Amino acid sequence: MTRTPIAALSAAAACTAFVASADPFGRRSPAFGEPLPGLTAEQVAALLARFDRVADPEDETDPESGKSDVDRFADFMRLLAPLPQARFSAPALAGARVFDSIKCTACHQPFYLTGPSRIGALWFKPVALFSDLLLHDMGTLGDGIAQGAARMREMRTAPLWGLRARTAFLHDGRATSVGDAIAAHDGEGAVSRERYLRLGETERKQPLEFLNTI
């Protein structure tokens, strides 16, 4: 059996870390920072030449605009408007009250205030996000992935704006209805889930009517 030198394995692992910090097309964003601290540009280039042999597009900066493809994509997403909220019916209005009474709004906060921004239209604006954008321990609903500050059971509260246009729910699309998604909540969401499941048939439909306006 041929043995691979430890040094080569370390280099391969380092190169893997570098490639993993790219998007699916092999492009990297400066937002990720330096993936291989302590290595010179020449050493990184040598690693890429040795281990990254598949040609892919590079995210080069436009000399005129000073922006890369990642920057342009970020601008597009940043300025993309959410769906306007639909008009409330009487059941939807009742559902908004139920949604709050069972404490879904503890995490899915109806409004979020933006912070300072170089774009005036985004400067300290209330947004109907229905999220606190915080990490919560979701128990068995967690995706089992530790990433950044998030541990394996933790997930960031998913914004609910545009919910009525979706056909699959939860992070992995396992739920085919909003009711199924609520029933799958666990961990910090378990108390609200149980309150929802204890509602009568009519009351249980009301929050769904409300969520269908978002």
DRENDO-1510 file (C-alpha; in Angstrom, 1 decimal, always signed):
<recs>
REC; n; res; u; v; w
REC; 1; MET; +0.0; +0.0; +0.0 .
REC; 2; THR; +1.4; +3.4; -1.0 .
REC; 3; ARG; +1.5; +5.8; +1.9 .
REC; 4; THR; +0.9; +9.5; +1.3 .
REC; 5; PRO; +3.4; +11.8; +3.2 .
REC; 6; ILE; +1.9; +13.7; +6.1 .
REC; 7; ALA; +3.1; +17.0; +4.5 .
REC; 8; ALA; +1.2; +16.2; +1.4 .
REC; 9; LEU; -1.9; +15.4; +3.4 .
REC; 10; SER; -1.6; +18.7; +5.3 .
REC; 11; ALA; -1.2; +20.6; +2.0 .
REC; 12; ALA; -4.2; +18.8; +0.6 .
REC; 13; ALA; -6.3; +19.6; +3.6 .
REC; 14; ALA; -5.2; +23.2; +3.4 .
REC; 15; CYS; -6.2; +23.4; -0.2 .
REC; 16; THR; -9.5; +21.7; +0.5 .
REC; 17; ALA; -10.2; +24.4; +3.1 .
REC; 18; PHE; -9.4; +27.0; +0.5 .
REC; 19; VAL; -11.6; +25.5; -2.1 .
REC; 20; ALA; -14.4; +25.0; +0.4 .
REC; 21; SER; -14.6; +28.7; +1.1 .
REC; 22; ALA; -15.6; +29.3; -2.5 .
REC; 23; ASP; -19.1; +29.2; -4.0 .
REC; 24; PRO; -20.2; +26.3; -6.2 .
REC; 25; PHE; -18.5; +27.9; -9.2 .
REC; 26; GLY; -15.1; +28.2; -7.4 .
REC; 27; ARG; -15.4; +31.9; -6.8 .
REC; 28; ARG; -14.4; +33.4; -3.5 .
REC; 29; SER; -15.6; +36.5; -1.8 .
REC; 30; PRO; -13.4; +38.9; +0.3 .
REC; 31; ALA; -16.2; +38.7; +2.9 .
REC; 32; PHE; -14.9; +35.2; +3.9 .
REC; 33; GLY; -11.5; +36.7; +4.8 .
REC; 34; GLU; -8.2; +34.9; +4.3 .
REC; 35; PRO; -8.8; +31.1; +4.3 .
REC; 36; LEU; -5.1; +30.1; +4.7 .
REC; 37; PRO; -3.6; +32.5; +7.3 .
REC; 38; GLY; +0.2; +32.4; +7.4 .
REC; 39; LEU; +0.7; +31.3; +3.8 .
REC; 40; THR; +2.1; +33.6; +1.2 .
REC; 41; ALA; +0.4; +34.2; -2.1 .
REC; 42; GLU; +3.0; +32.0; -3.8 .
REC; 43; GLN; +2.4; +29.1; -1.4 .
REC; 44; VAL; -1.4; +29.4; -2.0 .
REC; 45; ALA; -0.8; +29.5; -5.8 .
REC; 46; ALA; +1.4; +26.4; -5.5 .
REC; 47; LEU; -1.3; +24.5; -3.6 .
REC; 48; LEU; -3.9; +25.4; -6.1 .
REC; 49; ALA; -1.7; +24.3; -9.0 .
REC; 50; ARG; -1.2; +21.0; -7.3 .
REC; 51; PHE; -4.7; +20.2; -6.0 .
REC; 52; ASP; -7.2; +22.4; -7.8 .
REC; 53; ARG; -6.9; +21.2; -11.4 .
REC; 54; VAL; -10.4; +21.8; -12.5 .
REC; 55; ALA; -10.8; +25.1; -14.4 .
REC; 56; ASP; -13.5; +27.4; -13.0 .
REC; 57; PRO; -14.4; +31.1; -13.4 .
REC; 58; GLU; -12.7; +33.5; -11.1 .
REC; 59; ASP; -14.6; +36.3; -9.4 .
REC; 60; GLU; -12.4; +39.2; -10.7 .
REC; 61; THR; -13.1; +42.8; -9.8 .
REC; 62; ASP; -14.2; +45.2; -12.5 .
REC; 63; PRO; -11.6; +48.0; -12.6 .
REC; 64; GLU; -14.2; +50.6; -13.5 .
REC; 65; SER; -16.9; +49.8; -10.9 .
REC; 66; GLY; -14.6; +48.2; -8.3 .
REC; 67; LYS; -17.2; +45.4; -7.9 .
REC; 68; SER; -17.0; +41.7; -8.4 .
REC; 69; ASP; -19.7; +39.3; -9.4 .
REC; 70; VAL; -20.3; +38.6; -5.7 .
REC; 71; ASP; -20.7; +42.3; -5.0 .
REC; 72; ARG; -23.2; +42.7; -7.8 .
REC; 73; PHE; -25.2; +39.6; -6.6 .
REC; 74; ALA; -25.2; +41.1; -3.1 .
REC; 75; ASP; -26.5; +44.4; -4.4 .
REC; 76; PHE; -29.3; +42.6; -6.2 .
REC; 77; MET; -30.3; +40.6; -3.1 .
REC; 78; ARG; -29.9; +43.6; -0.8 .
REC; 79; LEU; -32.4; +45.7; -2.9 .
REC; 80; LEU; -34.8; +42.9; -3.7 .
REC; 81; ALA; -38.2; +43.9; -2.3 .
REC; 82; PRO; -40.3; +41.4; -0.4 .
REC; 83; LEU; -43.9; +40.5; -1.4 .
REC; 84; PRO; -46.4; +43.1; -0.2 .
REC; 85; GLN; -48.5; +41.7; +2.6 .
REC; 86; ALA; -52.0; +40.7; +1.4 .
REC; 87; ARG; -55.2; +42.2; +2.7 .
REC; 88; PHE; -56.4; +40.7; +6.0 .
REC; 89; SER; -59.6; +38.7; +6.1 .
REC; 90; ALA; -61.4; +38.3; +9.5 .
REC; 91; PRO; -59.9; +34.8; +10.1 .
REC; 92; ALA; -56.4; +36.2; +9.2 .
REC; 93; LEU; -56.8; +39.0; +11.7 .
REC; 94; ALA; -57.9; +36.5; +14.3 .
REC; 95; GLY; -54.9; +34.4; +13.3 .
REC; 96; ALA; -52.5; +37.2; +13.9 .
REC; 97; ARG; -53.7; +37.4; +17.5 .
REC; 98; VAL; -53.4; +33.7; +17.9 .
REC; 99; PHE; -49.9; +33.7; +16.4 .
REC; 100; ASP; -48.9; +36.3; +19.0 .
REC; 101; SER; -50.8; +34.6; +21.9 .
REC; 102; ILE; -49.0; +31.3; +21.5 .
REC; 103; LYS; -45.7; +33.2; +21.4 .
REC; 104; CYS; -44.6; +32.5; +17.8 .
REC; 105; THR; -43.7; +36.2; +17.8 .
REC; 106; ALA; -41.0; +35.6; +20.4 .
REC; 107; CYS; -38.7; +34.5; +17.6 .
REC; 108; HIS; -40.7; +35.4; +14.5 .
REC; 109; GLN; -40.8; +39.1; +15.4 .
REC; 110; PRO; -43.2; +40.9; +13.0 .
REC; 111; PHE; -40.9; +43.9; +12.5 .
REC; 112; TYR; -37.1; +44.3; +12.4 .
REC; 113; LEU; -35.4; +47.7; +12.3 .
REC; 114; THR; -32.4; +47.9; +9.9 .
REC; 115; GLY; -29.2; +49.6; +11.0 .
REC; 116; PRO; -27.0; +52.3; +9.4 .
REC; 117; SER; -26.5; +51.7; +5.7 .
REC; 118; ARG; -24.6; +53.4; +2.8 .
REC; 119; ILE; -27.9; +53.1; +1.0 .
REC; 120; GLY; -30.4; +55.7; +2.2 .
REC; 121; ALA; -33.4; +53.6; +1.4 .
REC; 122; LEU; -32.2; +50.9; +3.9 .
REC; 123; TRP; -31.1; +53.3; +6.7 .
REC; 124; PHE; -33.0; +52.5; +9.9 .
REC; 125; LYS; -36.2; +51.2; +8.2 .
REC; 126; PRO; -38.8; +48.9; +9.7 .
REC; 127; VAL; -39.0; +45.6; +7.8 .
REC; 128; ALA; -41.8; +43.1; +8.1 .
REC; 129; LEU; -39.3; +40.3; +8.4 .
REC; 130; PHE; -41.0; +38.0; +11.0 .
REC; 131; SER; -37.6; +37.0; +12.4 .
REC; 132; ASP; -35.3; +38.1; +15.2 .
REC; 133; LEU; -32.3; +36.9; +13.1 .
REC; 134; LEU; -30.9; +35.2; +16.2 .
REC; 135; LEU; -29.7; +31.6; +16.7 .
REC; 136; HIS; -31.9; +29.3; +18.7 .
REC; 137; ASP; -31.5; +25.7; +19.9 .
REC; 138; MET; -34.1; +23.9; +17.8 .
REC; 139; GLY; -33.5; +20.4; +19.2 .
REC; 140; THR; -34.2; +17.7; +16.7 .
REC; 141; LEU; -35.1; +20.2; +14.1 .
REC; 142; GLY; -31.4; +21.3; +14.0 .
REC; 143; ASP; -29.6; +20.4; +10.8 .
REC; 144; GLY; -26.6; +18.8; +12.7 .
REC; 145; ILE; -24.2; +21.3; +11.1 .
REC; 146; ALA; -21.9; +23.5; +13.2 .
REC; 147; GLN; -21.0; +26.6; +11.3 .
REC; 148; GLY; -19.5; +29.8; +12.6 .
REC; 149; ALA; -21.2; +30.6; +15.9 .
REC; 150; ALA; -24.0; +28.1; +15.3 .
REC; 151; ARG; -23.8; +24.8; +17.1 .
REC; 152; MET; -25.3; +21.6; +15.6 .
REC; 153; ARG; -28.7; +22.1; +17.2 .
REC; 154; GLU; -28.9; +25.8; +16.6 .
REC; 155; MET; -30.5; +27.6; +13.7 .
REC; 156; ARG; -31.2; +31.2; +12.8 .
REC; 157; THR; -34.9; +32.2; +12.9 .
REC; 158; ALA; -36.1; +31.9; +9.3 .
REC; 159; PRO; -37.8; +35.1; +8.0 .
REC; 160; LEU; -41.4; +34.4; +7.1 .
REC; 161; TRP; -41.9; +37.2; +4.6 .
REC; 162; GLY; -43.0; +35.8; +1.3 .
REC; 163; LEU; -44.2; +32.6; +3.0 .
REC; 164; ARG; -47.4; +32.4; +0.9 .
REC; 165; ALA; -45.3; +32.0; -2.3 .
REC; 166; ARG; -43.5; +28.9; -1.0 .
REC; 167; THR; -44.4; +25.3; -1.6 .
REC; 168; ALA; -41.8; +23.6; +0.7 .
REC; 169; PHE; -41.0; +24.5; +4.2 .
REC; 170; LEU; -38.2; +24.3; +6.8 .
REC; 171; HIS; -34.5; +24.4; +6.0 .
REC; 172; ASP; -34.5; +21.1; +4.1 .
REC; 173; GLY; -38.0; +21.3; +2.5 .
REC; 174; ARG; -39.3; +18.3; +4.5 .
REC; 175; ALA; -42.6; +20.0; +5.4 .
REC; 176; THR; -45.1; +20.3; +2.6 .
REC; 177; SER; -47.5; +22.6; +4.6 .
REC; 178; VAL; -47.1; +25.4; +7.1 .
REC; 179; GLY; -49.0; +23.3; +9.6 .
REC; 180; ASP; -46.4; +20.5; +9.2 .
REC; 181; ALA; -43.6; +22.9; +9.6 .
REC; 182; ILE; -45.0; +24.2; +12.9 .
REC; 183; ALA; -45.5; +20.7; +14.2 .
REC; 184; ALA; -41.9; +19.9; +13.5 .
REC; 185; HIS; -40.6; +22.7; +15.7 .
REC; 186; ASP; -38.6; +21.5; +18.7 .
REC; 187; GLY; -36.1; +22.8; +21.3 .
REC; 188; GLU; -36.9; +26.5; +22.0 .
REC; 189; GLY; -39.9; +26.2; +19.6 .
REC; 190; ALA; -41.5; +23.3; +21.4 .
REC; 191; VAL; -43.6; +25.4; +23.8 .
REC; 192; SER; -45.2; +27.3; +20.9 .
REC; 193; ARG; -45.7; +24.1; +18.9 .
REC; 194; GLU; -47.6; +22.4; +21.8 .
REC; 195; ARG; -49.7; +25.5; +22.3 .
REC; 196; TYR; -50.6; +25.4; +18.6 .
REC; 197; LEU; -51.4; +21.7; +18.6 .
REC; 198; ARG; -53.7; +22.1; +21.6 .
REC; 199; LEU; -55.8; +24.7; +19.7 .
REC; 200; GLY; -59.3; +23.7; +18.5 .
REC; 201; GLU; -59.8; +23.0; +14.8 .
REC; 202; THR; -61.1; +26.4; +14.0 .
REC; 203; GLU; -58.4; +28.3; +16.0 .
REC; 204; ARG; -55.7; +26.2; +14.5 .
REC; 205; LYS; -56.7; +27.3; +11.0 .
REC; 206; GLN; -56.6; +31.0; +11.9 .
REC; 207; PRO; -52.8; +31.3; +12.2 .
REC; 208; LEU; -52.5; +29.6; +8.8 .
REC; 209; GLU; -54.8; +32.2; +7.3 .
REC; 210; PHE; -52.7; +34.9; +8.8 .
REC; 211; LEU; -49.4; +33.4; +7.5 .
REC; 212; ASN; -50.9; +33.1; +4.1 .
REC; 213; THR; -51.0; +36.9; +4.0 .
REC; 214; ILE; -47.3; +37.3; +4.5 .
</recs>
